[in-house]
Amino acid sequence: MRTKKATAFFNRKSYIIAAVIMVVAAFGMIGLYYSQQDKKQEEQLAKEQEELVKQAKAEDQARENALKEKAKAAAQAAQAAQEEQKKAAKKEKEKEKEKEEKKEEETEAVSGIIAPQEDNFLDEPEVISNTINEAPIQEPEFHFDMFNLTWPLQGNVILNYSMDQTVYFATLDQYKYNPAVIIQAEVNSPVNAVAEGIVTSVETNEETGTTITVDMGDGYSARYGQLKEIPKNQGDYVENGEILGYVNEPTKYYSVEGANLYFQLLKDGAPVDPMEYFE
């Protein structure tokens, strides 16, 4: 009787131990499953973050390429405008020269048909005809003085020129290259020409707002953005220090930075650091 009871007790105990082992094994498998799921999620998040970084770099490169293409196109347009001005000046000079030659021919023809005067008129006053020749209109000649560039306005530079590494733009909340200097200024502050030159374009775009570009000679040009009330048109001559416009409200690209002047200096269409040229 005792043997049967002992056997039944041990059989029941074995079942309990086996059940406990199965429960522990089941929890272990569940924990392993969730651990693998967490690992897969972490790997998926890492891949997504890597894709986002690649996409951001690609967007930055695309913007940079677009900026370079735009600068190249602007340089070509400025060069074309300069060539047109030279051609127009050359034609004007040729017309003036033709007018002078025609006047000389007419004068010679009239002199050839005047009859000799009789002796009794020698005592009378001689009538002399003066011909006044108008001077031909000449385009102003100017050369870029790289050692005497004046500041367009007084203000703090809040974003420096940087084309060798990216800088942080607060409004865009991203790092990117900066081909210009961003000078902090109050709205309605006057903006002056840093050097004399010829206006090659007055245009408006989303990033820099109303923008004027001035050819300063020898391949150099200056671009002034975030302006309003520009009194100049394409082809107008600009003197050093002359007012080109007034600071406008910032575009949506610079809403955090606040009102400012976007100033860019270019050499043969490529941006250069203006800080190396300012007095």
Backbone bond lengths (Angstrom), bond angles and torsions (degrees), N, CA, C in turn:
res aa  C-N    CA-C-N  psi(-1)  N-CA   C-N-CA  omega(-1)  CA-C   N-CA-C  phi
1 M - - - 1.478 - - 1.512 110.63 -
2 R 1.327 114.01 -45.51 1.472 117.66 178.28 1.520 110.69 -65.10
3 T 1.280 115.51 -36.24 1.484 118.97 -179.32 1.511 110.43 -63.31
4 K 1.317 117.49 -41.97 1.469 121.46 179.03 1.512 111.05 -64.08
5 K 1.366 116.05 -42.31 1.460 119.78 179.36 1.522 111.00 -64.34
6 A 1.334 113.97 -41.76 1.482 117.21 -179.82 1.518 110.67 -64.62
7 T 1.339 114.80 -41.14 1.477 118.44 179.74 1.522 110.77 -62.94
8 A 1.333 115.73 -43.66 1.478 119.72 179.52 1.508 110.68 -63.82
9 F 1.350 116.34 -37.84 1.479 119.54 179.81 1.524 111.03 -64.17
10 F 1.308 114.77 -45.95 1.477 118.44 -178.49 1.527 111.45 -67.53
11 N 1.376 115.96 -36.12 1.482 118.58 176.87 1.525 110.82 -63.20
12 R 1.361 115.49 -42.51 1.472 119.62 179.12 1.524 110.87 -64.60
13 K 1.327 115.90 -40.16 1.478 120.29 179.58 1.529 111.04 -64.62
14 S 1.344 115.40 -38.12 1.483 119.44 178.38 1.509 110.67 -63.80
15 Y 1.347 115.14 -41.01 1.481 118.27 178.63 1.526 110.57 -62.54
16 I 1.325 115.85 -41.63 1.477 119.84 -178.71 1.525 110.03 -64.22
17 I 1.341 116.44 -44.73 1.471 120.28 179.88 1.529 109.93 -61.89
18 A 1.337 115.14 -43.56 1.469 119.31 -179.98 1.529 110.72 -62.22
19 A 1.340 114.97 -40.48 1.473 118.64 179.53 1.516 111.10 -64.96
20 V 1.345 114.78 -41.53 1.473 118.55 178.77 1.519 110.49 -62.45
21 I 1.323 116.37 -43.11 1.474 120.39 178.96 1.517 110.88 -61.19
22 M 1.326 116.96 -40.71 1.469 120.95 179.90 1.531 110.83 -65.59
23 V 1.351 114.88 -41.09 1.473 117.99 179.12 1.513 110.67 -64.26
24 V 1.352 116.41 -43.84 1.470 119.90 178.96 1.515 111.01 -62.24
25 A 1.340 115.67 -41.80 1.476 119.92 179.03 1.525 110.61 -63.71
26 A 1.354 115.83 -39.63 1.467 119.11 179.45 1.516 111.07 -63.71
27 F 1.338 117.52 -44.16 1.479 120.51 177.44 1.527 111.16 -62.50
28 G 1.330 114.91 -39.39 1.476 118.17 178.46 1.521 111.72 -62.46
29 M 1.327 116.24 -42.63 1.470 119.71 179.23 1.524 111.29 -65.58
30 I 1.355 115.63 -39.62 1.474 118.87 178.49 1.521 110.20 -63.75
31 G 1.357 116.09 -44.25 1.473 119.39 178.37 1.513 111.89 -61.48
32 L 1.331 116.83 -41.36 1.472 120.77 178.43 1.520 111.17 -63.52
33 Y 1.344 116.05 -39.94 1.476 120.58 179.92 1.534 110.83 -62.15
34 Y 1.343 115.37 -47.93 1.469 118.65 -179.40 1.530 111.82 -67.01
35 S 1.347 115.82 -34.20 1.463 119.43 176.89 1.532 110.65 -62.53
36 Q 1.331 115.59 -42.83 1.473 119.37 177.62 1.515 111.61 -65.47
37 Q 1.345 116.11 -38.54 1.469 119.11 177.73 1.525 111.53 -63.62
38 D 1.351 117.21 -41.83 1.475 120.45 177.54 1.515 110.93 -62.58
39 K 1.317 116.05 -40.78 1.472 119.91 179.59 1.528 110.83 -62.95
40 K 1.352 115.64 -42.31 1.473 119.52 178.36 1.527 111.03 -63.23
41 Q 1.347 116.31 -40.99 1.468 119.47 178.73 1.530 111.58 -63.67
42 E 1.351 115.29 -41.03 1.467 118.85 178.50 1.522 111.07 -63.18
43 E 1.342 116.70 -42.08 1.466 120.06 178.28 1.530 110.65 -63.71
44 Q 1.343 116.72 -39.09 1.467 120.38 -179.95 1.534 110.43 -66.13
45 L 1.345 116.74 -42.09 1.470 120.13 177.98 1.518 111.15 -63.82
46 A 1.343 116.23 -39.69 1.470 119.45 178.95 1.528 110.60 -62.87
47 K 1.349 116.29 -41.27 1.470 119.77 178.19 1.529 111.29 -63.97
48 E 1.349 115.73 -42.18 1.468 119.15 -179.95 1.532 110.98 -63.98
49 Q 1.342 117.12 -42.10 1.466 120.12 178.18 1.517 110.98 -63.41
50 E 1.331 115.86 -39.78 1.478 119.24 178.74 1.529 110.96 -63.89
51 E 1.341 116.46 -39.41 1.468 120.30 177.54 1.523 111.14 -64.87
52 L 1.352 116.16 -40.07 1.466 119.49 178.47 1.522 111.36 -63.63
53 V 1.334 117.16 -41.12 1.473 120.47 177.99 1.516 110.65 -62.95
54 K 1.344 116.86 -44.18 1.471 120.27 178.48 1.519 110.95 -61.56
55 Q 1.350 115.81 -42.20 1.466 119.76 -179.93 1.527 111.10 -63.76
56 A 1.360 116.71 -41.30 1.474 120.27 178.99 1.525 111.10 -63.47
57 K 1.341 116.25 -42.10 1.476 119.84 178.33 1.524 110.80 -63.54
58 A 1.338 115.84 -40.84 1.468 119.37 179.79 1.526 111.05 -64.77
59 E 1.344 116.60 -39.65 1.469 119.80 178.12 1.521 111.17 -64.86
60 D 1.353 116.30 -42.03 1.465 119.63 177.89 1.523 111.12 -61.30
61 Q 1.339 116.16 -42.90 1.465 119.84 179.77 1.524 111.16 -65.05
62 A 1.347 115.82 -38.52 1.468 119.43 179.05 1.520 110.69 -65.15
63 R 1.342 116.72 -41.50 1.472 119.54 177.63 1.519 110.82 -63.56
64 E 1.335 115.79 -41.93 1.464 119.70 -179.13 1.528 110.99 -63.85
65 N 1.341 116.05 -42.36 1.464 119.85 177.98 1.521 111.56 -63.76
66 A 1.352 115.59 -40.00 1.465 119.30 178.28 1.517 111.23 -64.54
67 L 1.347 115.62 -39.06 1.470 119.88 179.05 1.520 111.19 -64.44
68 K 1.339 116.07 -42.23 1.461 119.80 178.95 1.535 111.44 -64.96
69 E 1.346 115.78 -41.16 1.467 119.76 178.57 1.526 110.62 -63.84
70 K 1.340 115.61 -39.60 1.464 119.74 179.49 1.525 110.83 -65.60
71 A 1.365 115.43 -41.24 1.467 119.39 178.61 1.528 110.51 -63.92
72 K 1.340 116.14 -39.38 1.462 120.56 179.12 1.525 110.83 -65.11
73 A 1.354 115.64 -43.22 1.461 119.52 179.21 1.526 111.59 -64.29
74 A 1.345 115.97 -38.88 1.463 119.97 178.70 1.526 110.69 -64.95
75 A 1.340 115.54 -39.69 1.468 118.93 179.11 1.529 110.77 -65.13
76 Q 1.334 115.69 -41.05 1.463 118.96 178.40 1.523 111.44 -64.96
77 A 1.362 115.42 -38.88 1.462 118.80 178.36 1.529 110.96 -65.45
78 A 1.344 115.16 -40.62 1.468 118.99 178.86 1.521 111.13 -64.09
79 Q 1.333 115.50 -41.09 1.460 119.35 179.32 1.524 110.89 -65.25
80 A 1.359 115.53 -40.67 1.461 119.34 179.09 1.533 110.80 -63.92
81 A 1.362 115.54 -41.31 1.465 119.31 178.70 1.520 110.81 -63.56
82 Q 1.331 115.98 -38.40 1.463 120.06 179.41 1.524 110.77 -65.62
83 E 1.344 115.83 -40.70 1.468 119.90 178.23 1.523 110.77 -63.82
84 E 1.342 115.69 -40.51 1.465 119.30 178.81 1.524 110.92 -63.59
85 Q 1.345 116.46 -39.70 1.464 120.21 178.30 1.530 111.04 -63.87
86 K 1.341 115.22 -40.89 1.471 119.04 178.41 1.522 111.18 -64.22
87 K 1.346 116.21 -42.16 1.467 120.24 178.80 1.525 111.26 -63.07
88 A 1.370 115.15 -43.51 1.455 119.18 -179.92 1.533 110.79 -63.33
89 A 1.348 116.26 -40.83 1.465 119.94 178.63 1.524 110.99 -64.92
90 K 1.333 116.38 -38.89 1.466 120.90 179.66 1.531 110.64 -65.31
91 K 1.337 116.50 -43.27 1.464 120.36 178.10 1.524 111.03 -62.72
92 E 1.348 116.07 -40.37 1.457 119.94 179.89 1.529 110.82 -62.95
93 K 1.328 115.71 -41.39 1.465 120.02 178.55 1.532 111.18 -64.71
94 E 1.342 115.47 -40.34 1.465 119.25 178.80 1.527 110.82 -64.28
95 K 1.334 116.75 -39.18 1.470 119.88 178.40 1.527 110.79 -64.67
96 E 1.339 116.16 -43.14 1.466 119.90 178.86 1.529 110.85 -62.95
97 K 1.322 115.01 -39.09 1.457 119.26 179.01 1.524 110.75 -64.80
98 E 1.331 116.71 -41.94 1.469 120.56 178.19 1.530 110.82 -62.80
99 K 1.348 116.44 -39.59 1.467 120.24 178.70 1.527 110.68 -62.89
100 E 1.336 115.78 -43.67 1.461 119.55 179.97 1.529 111.16 -63.07
101 E 1.350 115.52 -44.27 1.470 118.94 179.09 1.532 111.60 -62.79
102 K 1.335 116.40 -38.28 1.456 119.96 179.28 1.526 111.56 -66.27
103 K 1.355 116.07 -40.72 1.464 120.02 178.09 1.524 110.76 -64.02
104 E 1.329 116.14 -40.29 1.465 119.56 178.42 1.525 111.31 -63.41
105 E 1.349 116.63 -41.47 1.467 120.35 178.41 1.521 111.29 -63.40
106 E 1.362 116.63 -42.18 1.466 120.02 179.29 1.523 110.80 -64.77
107 T 1.329 116.99 -39.59 1.469 120.86 178.93 1.514 111.33 -63.53
108 E 1.348 115.93 -43.16 1.461 120.28 178.80 1.527 111.29 -64.62
109 A 1.329 117.15 -38.20 1.467 120.63 -179.58 1.522 110.99 -66.25
110 V 1.344 116.63 -42.96 1.462 120.49 179.20 1.524 110.37 -65.27
111 S 1.325 117.93 -41.27 1.470 121.41 179.77 1.515 111.56 -62.89
112 G 1.338 116.03 -31.10 1.467 119.25 -177.36 1.509 114.02 -73.73
113 I 1.357 120.19 -19.62 1.480 121.01 -176.49 1.520 112.12 -104.08
114 I 1.339 117.87 1.61 1.473 119.00 178.49 1.521 109.35 -77.95
115 A 1.369 116.02 126.29 1.478 120.61 -178.39 1.510 110.33 -73.89
116 P 1.352 117.28 150.65 1.472 120.60 178.03 1.520 110.51 -60.71
117 Q 1.294 117.21 141.51 1.457 123.06 -179.35 1.533 110.15 -80.86
118 E 1.372 116.51 145.00 1.469 121.43 176.58 1.524 109.98 -72.43
119 D 1.332 114.83 159.25 1.455 120.35 -175.19 1.511 112.89 -63.03
120 N 1.380 116.79 -30.16 1.452 117.80 -175.15 1.528 112.84 -74.40
121 F 1.330 115.79 -4.62 1.476 118.27 177.48 1.526 112.31 -101.81
122 L 1.336 115.59 5.53 1.460 117.35 -176.80 1.510 112.22 -69.15
123 D 1.374 116.73 -26.34 1.453 119.20 -177.86 1.520 113.29 -81.08
124 E 1.345 116.70 -10.60 1.468 119.05 -179.11 1.538 109.90 -78.61
125 P 1.302 115.59 153.55 1.469 118.86 -179.84 1.526 111.00 -59.80
126 E 1.312 114.40 138.16 1.469 120.28 179.40 1.527 109.57 -80.75
127 V 1.324 115.49 131.59 1.462 120.90 179.21 1.520 108.40 -93.15
128 I 1.294 115.22 120.67 1.474 120.58 -178.27 1.517 108.70 -111.63
129 S 1.331 115.68 129.07 1.466 121.11 178.59 1.529 108.68 -99.41
130 N 1.349 114.84 121.64 1.467 119.88 178.35 1.525 109.83 -100.83
131 T 1.299 116.12 134.20 1.459 121.68 177.49 1.520 108.60 -109.03
132 I 1.335 116.44 121.90 1.469 121.71 -178.98 1.527 108.17 -98.83
133 N 1.304 115.59 118.55 1.463 121.01 178.79 1.533 110.02 -95.33
134 E 1.300 114.41 128.35 1.455 118.74 178.74 1.525 109.54 -74.05
135 A 1.339 116.21 137.55 1.463 120.47 178.93 1.525 109.53 -74.50
136 P 1.316 118.11 137.87 1.468 120.23 -179.72 1.530 111.33 -66.51
137 I 1.327 114.14 146.29 1.458 119.74 179.12 1.521 108.68 -74.11
138 Q 1.327 116.79 128.93 1.452 121.14 -178.89 1.533 110.08 -117.81
139 E 1.343 114.67 139.88 1.453 119.62 176.35 1.535 109.34 -71.74
140 P 1.326 117.61 140.65 1.477 119.19 179.17 1.526 110.58 -64.36
141 E 1.310 116.13 136.53 1.451 121.22 176.41 1.528 108.72 -98.67
142 F 1.321 116.78 135.59 1.457 120.39 -179.53 1.527 108.70 -147.10
143 H 1.327 115.10 154.41 1.455 122.34 177.97 1.517 109.17 -132.88
144 F 1.315 115.93 144.45 1.466 121.26 -177.01 1.525 110.15 -73.17
145 D 1.337 115.44 126.06 1.460 121.44 178.12 1.530 107.93 -101.01
146 M 1.325 116.48 98.23 1.459 120.68 -173.83 1.524 113.23 -71.14
147 F 1.341 117.40 -11.57 1.461 119.92 -178.84 1.526 112.16 -103.04
148 N 1.344 118.45 7.19 1.464 120.65 -176.09 1.523 110.88 -140.50
149 L 1.346 116.53 43.44 1.458 121.06 179.91 1.525 109.17 -85.95
150 T 1.354 116.42 121.39 1.465 120.45 -178.58 1.524 110.46 -89.56
151 W 1.331 116.59 154.38 1.472 121.23 179.40 1.526 109.54 -70.43
152 P 1.338 117.74 141.60 1.475 119.90 179.16 1.522 112.94 -72.05
153 L 1.327 116.49 -26.53 1.471 122.12 174.90 1.519 108.24 -165.09
154 Q 1.330 116.53 167.49 1.453 121.68 178.12 1.524 109.18 -92.77
155 G 1.333 116.74 125.36 1.458 121.10 179.63 1.516 110.52 178.66
156 N 1.327 115.75 166.62 1.458 121.18 179.51 1.529 110.76 -81.89
157 V 1.325 116.56 139.42 1.460 121.45 175.37 1.529 107.21 -82.13
158 I 1.341 116.32 111.43 1.467 120.11 -176.36 1.524 111.95 -94.83
159 L 1.336 118.09 -17.55 1.461 122.38 173.63 1.519 108.07 -139.65
160 N 1.329 116.51 116.66 1.454 121.41 -178.05 1.524 111.78 -80.94
161 Y 1.329 114.76 157.94 1.465 121.20 171.51 1.526 108.50 -61.55
162 S 1.340 117.06 133.26 1.469 120.37 179.08 1.521 109.16 -157.62
163 M 1.352 114.82 104.96 1.463 119.62 177.45 1.530 112.01 -114.99
164 D 1.350 117.19 0.93 1.462 119.78 176.76 1.531 112.06 -100.91
165 Q 1.342 116.76 -17.81 1.449 120.67 173.86 1.532 108.83 -152.54
166 T 1.331 115.94 157.53 1.465 120.32 -176.35 1.524 110.84 -78.20
167 V 1.345 115.65 153.04 1.462 122.41 175.70 1.530 108.07 -125.57
168 Y 1.345 115.59 159.46 1.460 120.43 -174.30 1.526 111.20 -84.90
169 F 1.347 116.73 127.43 1.463 124.05 174.74 1.535 107.17 -104.57
170 A 1.326 116.09 113.72 1.464 120.80 -173.22 1.530 111.96 -64.11
171 T 1.334 117.03 -43.44 1.474 119.82 -178.40 1.520 111.15 -61.79
172 L 1.328 116.81 -44.19 1.461 121.16 -179.06 1.519 112.41 -80.97
173 D 1.360 116.40 -15.89 1.459 122.46 -177.30 1.531 110.62 54.57
174 Q 1.332 115.32 48.67 1.466 120.05 178.86 1.524 110.00 -157.38
175 Y 1.313 114.83 162.97 1.453 121.79 176.78 1.526 109.06 -97.39
176 K 1.338 116.25 135.18 1.455 120.17 176.04 1.533 109.40 -158.51
177 Y 1.331 115.85 168.42 1.454 120.63 179.71 1.531 109.94 -72.25
178 N 1.343 116.16 151.23 1.462 121.10 179.71 1.531 109.36 -126.86
179 P 1.346 118.60 109.62 1.464 121.20 -177.52 1.526 113.26 -86.84
180 A 1.329 118.03 9.15 1.471 121.27 -175.85 1.519 109.17 -141.33
181 V 1.346 115.99 178.76 1.464 120.77 169.91 1.526 107.24 -111.36
182 I 1.333 115.51 137.98 1.461 121.27 179.85 1.527 106.88 -105.83
183 I 1.341 115.89 113.05 1.467 121.72 -174.93 1.530 109.23 -105.12
184 Q 1.310 115.99 121.75 1.474 121.01 -179.48 1.526 110.00 -66.65
185 A 1.332 116.80 138.38 1.468 120.72 -178.39 1.525 109.46 -158.04
186 E 1.323 115.15 159.13 1.462 121.23 175.09 1.526 109.53 -81.61
187 V 1.337 115.36 148.94 1.467 120.06 175.06 1.535 109.13 -59.89
188 N 1.319 116.47 140.25 1.471 124.95 -178.66 1.533 113.39 79.32
189 S 1.337 118.29 5.48 1.469 120.02 175.60 1.528 108.62 -69.37
190 P 1.353 118.77 134.25 1.460 120.35 178.93 1.529 111.31 -71.17
191 V 1.326 115.52 143.68 1.464 122.09 178.70 1.525 108.26 -114.53
192 N 1.332 117.25 125.85 1.462 122.76 -175.45 1.525 111.52 -104.79
193 A 1.331 115.47 150.97 1.460 121.01 176.75 1.522 109.68 -68.57
194 V 1.328 116.68 134.43 1.472 120.62 -178.73 1.523 111.38 -78.54
195 A 1.338 116.92 -17.06 1.465 121.82 178.31 1.525 107.84 -164.52
196 E 1.322 116.79 164.93 1.458 120.16 179.07 1.522 110.36 -72.53
197 G 1.340 115.92 158.97 1.447 119.48 178.99 1.520 112.30 172.44
198 I 1.331 115.01 -167.39 1.466 123.02 -179.73 1.525 108.59 -119.56
199 V 1.342 117.29 133.71 1.463 121.85 177.96 1.520 109.20 -70.53
200 T 1.339 115.87 122.62 1.468 120.07 179.27 1.523 112.73 -100.13
201 S 1.345 117.44 -22.43 1.467 118.67 178.10 1.524 110.57 -164.05
202 V 1.344 114.86 149.29 1.466 123.24 170.14 1.516 105.42 -131.98
203 E 1.345 116.81 112.12 1.459 120.47 -173.88 1.519 110.34 -141.01
204 T 1.345 115.45 171.88 1.460 121.67 179.36 1.525 109.18 -130.74
205 N 1.336 116.57 133.23 1.465 120.37 173.86 1.525 109.60 -138.60
206 E 1.346 116.42 168.94 1.463 120.83 -173.55 1.519 112.38 -65.14
207 E 1.334 118.06 -36.72 1.466 120.69 -172.42 1.521 112.15 -79.35
208 T 1.339 118.41 -49.70 1.470 121.12 -173.67 1.524 112.97 -107.37
209 G 1.315 118.72 5.95 1.463 120.77 178.14 1.521 111.60 64.45
210 T 1.332 116.49 -146.89 1.464 120.98 178.15 1.530 108.89 -70.79
211 T 1.323 116.01 123.50 1.464 121.83 -170.99 1.525 110.17 -131.47
212 I 1.339 116.24 135.88 1.467 121.88 177.65 1.529 108.57 -117.99
213 T 1.336 116.43 137.05 1.463 122.14 179.26 1.524 108.97 -117.07
214 V 1.338 116.43 132.66 1.467 122.43 -176.60 1.525 109.18 -122.94
215 D 1.338 115.65 125.53 1.468 121.57 174.72 1.527 107.66 -81.99
216 M 1.341 117.47 120.98 1.459 122.34 -176.16 1.529 112.90 -104.73
217 G 1.328 117.10 7.40 1.456 120.57 176.70 1.514 113.12 92.05
218 D 1.337 115.76 157.99 1.468 123.41 176.42 1.529 112.30 58.64
219 G 1.338 117.38 30.42 1.460 121.14 178.01 1.510 115.37 85.67
220 Y 1.343 118.55 -1.56 1.465 122.15 -179.07 1.527 110.64 -96.58
221 S 1.325 115.54 141.19 1.464 120.99 174.41 1.530 108.77 -144.53
222 A 1.343 115.62 154.41 1.466 121.91 -178.83 1.520 108.83 -122.57
223 R 1.330 115.44 140.07 1.466 121.61 179.73 1.525 108.56 -120.57
224 Y 1.354 115.59 126.18 1.471 122.11 -178.15 1.530 107.31 -115.57
225 G 1.348 117.25 118.14 1.463 121.24 -178.38 1.518 113.01 -115.89
226 Q 1.328 116.47 170.66 1.470 124.62 -178.60 1.531 110.93 66.75
227 L 1.352 117.19 41.31 1.465 121.30 -176.91 1.529 111.61 -110.24
228 K 1.346 114.25 173.22 1.463 122.81 171.11 1.525 107.37 -151.31
229 E 1.329 115.57 164.92 1.474 122.82 176.78 1.538 111.54 53.81
230 I 1.321 115.72 49.65 1.468 120.33 178.69 1.528 108.81 -76.74
231 P 1.347 118.47 122.67 1.473 120.44 -175.66 1.525 113.39 -87.96
232 K 1.306 118.31 -0.19 1.459 121.98 -174.65 1.520 111.31 -107.38
233 N 1.358 114.32 155.24 1.452 121.70 175.18 1.522 109.53 -123.01
234 Q 1.318 115.68 168.10 1.465 119.81 178.96 1.530 110.22 -58.62
235 G 1.328 115.54 131.99 1.457 121.30 -179.93 1.512 114.31 95.52
236 D 1.346 117.97 -10.13 1.472 121.00 -179.79 1.523 110.75 -74.52
237 Y 1.339 114.77 147.20 1.465 120.68 176.01 1.528 109.41 -84.79
238 V 1.337 116.98 140.91 1.459 122.68 -178.87 1.528 108.82 -122.33
239 E 1.318 116.74 130.18 1.460 121.23 176.03 1.527 110.39 -88.74
240 N 1.334 116.35 155.79 1.459 121.16 176.91 1.531 109.81 -62.54
241 G 1.333 116.94 126.37 1.460 121.88 -179.72 1.517 114.43 88.18
242 E 1.322 117.96 -4.47 1.478 120.65 -179.51 1.523 109.94 -70.50
243 I 1.351 116.88 144.16 1.470 121.59 -179.53 1.528 109.66 -71.80
244 L 1.343 115.40 126.71 1.465 121.89 -179.74 1.526 112.45 -101.65
245 G 1.329 117.32 -10.59 1.457 121.30 -178.09 1.515 109.42 156.58
246 Y 1.343 115.33 -166.80 1.465 121.02 -176.48 1.531 109.13 -133.67
247 V 1.334 116.10 150.51 1.463 121.32 -177.45 1.523 109.76 -65.07
248 N 1.327 115.36 131.11 1.470 122.30 -178.69 1.531 109.65 -101.39
249 E 1.340 116.12 174.77 1.458 120.26 172.14 1.532 108.50 -61.91
250 P 1.346 118.44 145.99 1.474 119.86 -176.59 1.526 111.94 -68.67
251 T 1.318 115.81 152.00 1.465 120.53 174.74 1.523 109.07 -74.26
252 K 1.324 115.76 174.76 1.469 119.71 -178.54 1.522 112.20 -66.60
253 Y 1.333 117.62 -15.20 1.464 120.89 178.08 1.532 111.88 -78.18
254 Y 1.339 117.63 -14.48 1.466 121.45 -176.54 1.528 111.41 -132.85
255 S 1.332 117.73 29.81 1.465 120.28 -176.83 1.524 111.98 -66.19
256 V 1.328 118.77 -34.85 1.462 121.23 178.64 1.522 110.56 -75.28
257 E 1.347 117.27 -41.12 1.464 120.76 179.54 1.529 111.79 -65.49
258 G 1.318 117.90 -29.51 1.463 121.47 178.71 1.515 112.22 90.91
259 A 1.350 116.00 -176.72 1.468 121.41 -177.72 1.526 110.31 -57.73
260 N 1.344 115.36 137.17 1.462 119.18 -176.37 1.517 110.37 -161.58
261 L 1.330 114.66 167.86 1.472 121.84 171.34 1.517 108.02 -106.12
262 Y 1.335 116.05 126.40 1.460 121.74 173.33 1.523 107.07 -91.11
263 F 1.347 117.16 110.86 1.469 120.65 -178.07 1.521 109.81 -119.10
264 Q 1.339 115.01 124.21 1.461 120.91 -179.17 1.525 109.80 -126.76
265 L 1.324 116.07 134.76 1.468 122.45 177.34 1.518 107.73 -112.48
266 L 1.354 116.16 130.58 1.458 120.90 -177.60 1.524 110.41 -124.30
267 K 1.324 115.67 145.22 1.471 123.06 173.77 1.516 107.71 -123.86
268 D 1.331 115.20 114.61 1.474 121.22 -176.67 1.530 111.09 55.15
269 G 1.342 116.55 36.63 1.458 122.04 176.07 1.510 115.72 87.27
270 A 1.334 118.33 -7.86 1.467 121.47 -179.59 1.523 109.40 -104.28
271 P 1.356 118.49 137.99 1.468 120.37 -179.19 1.525 111.92 -67.58
272 V 1.334 115.64 141.78 1.465 123.04 174.37 1.525 108.16 -129.06
273 D 1.335 116.84 165.57 1.469 121.76 -176.01 1.537 109.58 -77.67
274 P 1.341 118.63 112.49 1.477 120.33 -179.64 1.533 112.63 -65.10
275 M 1.336 117.28 -26.29 1.457 119.97 -175.88 1.530 111.91 -63.23
276 E 1.331 117.96 -21.53 1.457 121.58 179.14 1.535 111.85 -80.29
277 Y 1.337 117.65 -8.42 1.457 121.15 -176.34 1.523 113.20 -113.63
278 F 1.347 117.86 -18.93 1.448 120.45 -178.15 1.523 110.77 -67.69
279 E 1.350 115.77 150.19 1.466 120.15 177.08 1.517 110.36 -63.86
